[in-house]
Amino acid sequence: MATVSSSSNTGESPCLLKRHVLLLGYRDSGKTSSCITISGQEEVPARQPTKEASLCTKTLDGMQLLLVDTPGWSLESGDLVAERLDGQSPTSAHIRHLCYPGVHALLLVVPIGEPFTEQHRRGMLERLESAGMHVWRYSIVLFTGADRLWGNGVEEFIAEGGAALQRLVERCGNRYHALDNTCSENNMQVSELLQKLEELIQENDGSFFVINDSIQAPWPAHIRRGEELDGMLGDAEVSPIFRSPPRELRMLLVGWQGAGKSSAGNVILGGRKFESGRRTEVSLRRQAHVSGRRITIVDTPGWDWFSIARTPAHIRKEIKRGAGLLHPGPHALLLVIPVISTLTSRKRRALENHLEMFGKEVSFHTLVLFSCGDWLGATPIEEQIQRNGGQLLSLMAYCFNYYHVLDSTSAARGQDQVSDLLLKVEEMVAQNERRPFLPVKLNEEQEDEATCGKCTLQ
């Protein structure tokens, strides 16, 4: 195995930025269907077994995506040698030819709803690591059959999928994506995958993974291929949320009109992603790579300060639509409150009533984000909370004392605060264990009205 700069790529379209992606997996895992979904080439015969490697291409925005589909592996160990990436079989040689000069990413295709056993994992390790141990730096687990999640998140599937699946995801640096190949017109899922590919390429400084066809040096006698990292992991049970922090965080900004939600989103994402200083009319979804994580934030219209009944129905509907943009649900609701505001009992009840549009479990996923942090000066936020009185303390208790302060006036200080904020969100995700995010169900309008009717106009 070797890595080379992607600038060495020469092809028929030198003006296009090329991205080489290799799909690998067991038979009937959904590799070819994924090629169709990603490339949009519906003429590819998806329902027939792939007998030889083939190339699919997709051109968009000055970039050419080259997808190499491959024959599915057999679970029988007798075929393992012939299916190794560095093997001498005609199939292996053809794959290397299509991947020349190398691949930016390997998508390891795993179907949702099918068991992934230790035999699957070890077979995958044997085939991949034959080309070099650095292969994992370029690998993403691609889960197919996302329609089988039934509204749940892929994180729940990983958590319940057993140690073998969790170890595979960890070996890939917790890089994963879920694809619904029955809904090929869903461009958002493909766009998110392409963004993850770009982030992976940036992490690897744009280098290729080159599959060598040379004979590999013998492994030390005390190390079996595919076992060396497992020895470090030991036999301990893998945490449902994994030992490493999640590489993706989905967050929903909610709060009063004029609370500073858009400005807070800009600070977190590190740029002018939302229009601040004007009223937000529709929910907007923006993403950025922050502190080694892919952060997705949705900014929502502000609600009324005093009562959910005074928040127009179309605003409530738009706020919930914003939550739907973070399917299958946000890891955190960031409840933005200006640090200088005074919280009365009426305002607190209105905040809680608005939050409960998302269900009774919303408090487990809510963090109070104080905006206008520069107003504090040298005063600790804890002292300010005590000064504000019992209503703010009650709100803190409602949110299990998850809170943070953002100062949008200082870029340097703001970035330190953002890193601390992300750590607090990850801590909250870990505390929620097998419910790491708030499942989103877009309620019918009449249900929304019924919820509103329970709250009297105050």
N, C-alpha and C positions, 0 to 999 in steps of 0.2 A: 504494500500500500504506500502511496505517496500523495502529497497534496501539491497542487500547482495553482498559480494565479489564473483566474478565469479569463484574464486578458489574452491568454494563449489560444483561446477559442477562435478557430477560423471556419467559416461556413459560407453558404451561398448568400446570406444576407448580412454583410458585415456591419451595417448601420443599426441592426436590431440587437438589443441586449438579450442574450440567450440565457435561459435557465434550464438546466438538465435535471430531470427528476426520474428516479427509478422506482417502480412499484413492485414490491415483493410480498409473497404470502403463500399460504396453503391453498389447495384447490377449493373452489367455490367460496372464496373469501370476499369476492366482489371487486377484484382488481380492475377487470375490464369495464364493469359498470362505472367504476370511479373514473376511469379514463374518459368515458363518455360524458359523465357529469362535468368534469373539470374542463375538458376540451370543447364540449358542445358538438362533437362529431357523432351525430346519431346513426351514421351509417355503419359504425363499428359493430360487428356481430357479437352482442353482449351475452347472449344465452348459450353460445357454443363454447366448449372448453378451449382455452387458449393453448394451442399446440406449439407455437413458436413465438419468440419475442417480436413485438411490433412497435412502431413509433407513431405517436399521435402528436399533433402540434396545435398550438393555440397562439394567436397573435393579438396583442392588446396593448394599447398605450405605449408603443415603441418597444415592446418586449416580446420575445418569442419563447413560449414555453414548450419544451420538448419532453414529452412523457413517454417513457419506455415501459410498455406492458410486458409481462413475462408469464411463462407457463407456471401453473400452481405447483407448489411442492407437494410431495407425498408424505404422509405421516409415518410411513414405513421407513425404518432406518436403512433398509437395503438400497434405497435410492439416494441416500444422503451424499455420497461421494460425487455422483454425477451431477447433483444440483448445487454443489458449492460454487460460489462466485468465481473462485480461482481455478475451477476445474478445467479439464481438457476436452470436455464433451463439446459437440457442435453447438448445442444450445448455449452453454456458458460462453463460448467464443463469440457467438452472435450477439449476446447481451453486451459483452465488452465492446464489440464493434459499434453497436448503436449508442453506447454511452461515451464513446470517444469524444474528447480527451479525458472526460471524467464527469461525475455527477455532483450537483450542488446539494441534493437531498435524496434520501432514500425514504420512501413511504412504506412502512411495514403495516400491511393491511390485515386487520383483525375484525371479524364480523361480530356485531352485537347480537346477543341472544344465543350464541354458541359457546360451549365450554372452552376455556383456554387452560390447558393442563400443563403440568411440569414437562410432559413429553413434548408438547408444542413449543414451550419456551426453550428447552435444551436443543431441539432440532433447529430452531431459528438461530440460536447462538452459534451452533456449529457451522451453519451455512454462511452466516454473515462474517464471523470472525476469521474465517479462512482468508478473507481479503485484507485483514488487518484490524487491530484493536481500535484504531481511530474511527472506525465505521460508525460508532455510536455518536460521535460529535455531529454527524450529518443525518441522523435518523429521527423520524417522527412516526409515532403510532397513528395510523389512520383507521378509525373505527367506521365501519360501514353498517348500514341498517339502522341509522339514527331514528327512523320512524318507529322502531321497536322500543324506543325509550318511553313512549307514551307520556310525554310531557315532563319526564324527569331529566336530570342532567347526566351527561356522560361520566361526571365525577362519581355519581352514585353507582353507576355500572362498574367503574373501576374499583370502588370501595368494596363492592359485593362480589367482585369477580375472582377473588382469591389471591394468594401470595404470588403465584406464577405470573399473573397478569400485572399485578402491582410492581413486581420486580422488573418486568419488561419495560413498563412505563418509566420507572426510575432510571433504568439503564439508558433510556433515551433522553435523560435530563428533564423528565416530566413534560416533554413536548408531545402533544396529542391533538387530534381534531376529530370531530364526528361529522359524517357525511350521510345525507339522506338521498340515495340514488333513485328513489321513486319520485323525487320532486326536483328534477333537473332544472326547472325554471327558477329555482331559488338561488339567485345570484349572490345573495349575501353570504351563504355558506362557502361558496367558492372564493369570494373576495377575502374572507377571513383566512382561508387556507393559504391563499397567495401571500397575504400579509405575514403569516407565520413563516412561510418559506423565505421571504425577504429578511425577516428578523434572524432566522437561522444563518442565512448567507452573511449577514453583517457580523454575527458572532464569530464566524469562521473567516472573517476578513476577505470574503469573496473567493476563497480557495475552492478547488475541486477535490472530490475524493476519487482517487484513481484506483481502479480495480486491476491489480497485477495478475498476470498469468504465470508468474514464475513460481518455482517450488518454494514453499515456505520453510524457514529454518525450523528445526525440531524444537518442540516445547520442552522445558525442563521436566525431568521425570516426576518431580513432586507437584507439578501443576498440570491439571487436565484442562484442555481447551474449554472455555466457557465457564470454568469453575473459580478462576482466581478472584473475581470480585465477590462471588457468592460467599467465599470464605470470610471476607471482611464483613459481609452482611450478617452472617451467622444464621441461626434458626429462629431468631426472634420474629414474632408476628409483625407484619408491616402495618403501620398505622393507616386507617381509612383515608386520612388526608395526606398520607405519604410523609416521609421524614423531611423532605425538602419543601420549602414554601411553594404554594401554587404559582405557576408562571403566568397565569391569567387571573385578573381581577375585574369583575363587572360591578360598577357602582352607579347608583341612581341618585341624582341631586334633587332634593325636594325641600320645600319650605315656603315661607311667606313671599308675597310680592316684594321685590326690592331688598331681599335678604342678602344678596351677594352670591347667588348660586353660580351664575355664569363666570364671575371673576374667580370663584373658588375652583371651578373646573379648569380654567386657564392656568391657574397656579399649579394644579396637580399634573396636568398634561404638559406643562412646560412651554406653552406658546399660546397665541391668540386663536384658540379653536372655537370659542363661542363669542357672540357679540354681547359685550357687557355695556352697561349704561342705558340699555333700552329694555322694554318689556319683552319677555319671551312668550311668544304666541303658540308655538308648536314645539314638541319634544325633538331634540337634536341629539344625534349619536356621534361621538368622536372617539378616536383611538390614538394612542401613542405608546412608544416603548420607553418605560420609566424604571430606572434602577433594576434592570434585568428582568422586568415583568412587562407583559402586554396588558395595558390598562385600557378598558373601555368604559366611557362615562356617558350617561344620558342626562342632559339638562332638560328640565321640565318647566312648564308655566307655573308661576307662583299662585298659591291659594290665599284665601281670605285670612286675615289676622284673627278674626273673632269667632267665626262659626263655619262649619262645613256647609250649612244650609245657604250661606251667602256666597259660596264658591259656585259659579255657574256650572251647569251640568256638562257643557262642552269642555270646560277646563278640567273637571274631574275625569272625563273620558280621555282627554289628551294626556293627562298625567299617567293614567293606567296604560295607555298606548305606549308611552315612553318606557314603562317597565317591560312591555312586550318586546321592545327593541333589544333587550338584554336576555332573550330566551337562552336557556330555560328559566333564568331568573337572576337577579342581582345578588352578588355576595354581600353587599352592604347598601343600605339606604343612608345616605349622608344628609341628615336633617340640619340644614344651614340656618343658623340663628346669629344675628349681629351681636357681638359681645357687649355692645353698649345698650341693648334693648332691655327693658324691664318686663319680666314675665309675670302676668297676673294669672289668677286661677282660670279666668275665662279664656285667655290665650293658650294656657297649657292644655285645657280640655279640647280646644279647637285643634291644636297640634296632634294630640293623640287620636282624636276622631278622624282627622285626615289620614294619619298613618294607617289606621285600621281599615282603610279602603283595601289594603293589601292582605288582610286576614289577621287573625288573632295572634299569630306567631311573629308578627312584624317586629315586636320589641326585641326579639333575639337577634335581629339582623340590622338594627338601627344604631348608628353612631352620631352623636350630636357634634356638628362641625361649627365651631364659632368663627365667624368671619370678622373682618375689621380688627384683626389681632393687634395692629399697631396702636390702637387706642389704649391698650393695657399698659404700655410703657414697660416699666420694671415690675409691675404688679403680677404675681402669679395668678393663673386662671383659677386655681382652687380658692384663692382669697376672694376673687370676683364672684365666684359661685356662692360662697358663704354670704357675701354682702347682698346678693340679689334676693336671698331669702328662701323660704320653704318651697315655693312653687318650682323654682329651678332645681332644687334638690330633689323634689318629687319627680321631675322629668328625668333627672340623672338616674334615679332608681328605676324608672320605667325602662330605660335603655341599658340597665345593668352597668351603669357607670362607665360606659364607653363614650369618650369625648376627646376632642382635639381642637387646637387653635391654629388658624392660618393667618399669616400676615402677607397680604398681596402687594405691599409697597416695597418689599425688599426681595430681589430675586435670589440672592445668596442665602438669606435666612429662610426664604420660602422653600427652597429646595431641601434644606435640612428638615424643615417641618413636614414636607411631603414624604420623605423617607420614613420619618417617625409615624406618619399617618398610615402608610402602607403596612408597616409592621403591626400597628394596632388592628387594622382590618384583618390581616392574616391571623392574628391572635384570636379575633372574634370568630373567624372561619373555623379555626381549630377547636374552639370551645363548642361550636355547634355540631361537631363530630360528623355524624352521618347525614345531617341536613346542612351542608356547608353554604347553601344559598337559599334564598326565599323563592319557592316555586311561584311562578306567575300564571294566573288564570284571568284572562280578560272577561270579567263578569258582564252579564247582559245589562243593558241600560236600566231595565226595570229593577234589577238587583241593586244597582247603584242608587237608584231613587229610593228604594226601600231602606238602604243603609242611611241615606241622607235624612229620611223621614223620622228616624229614631232620634235625631239630634234636633232639639228645638232651637229656634232662632233666638239668640241671646243678645 
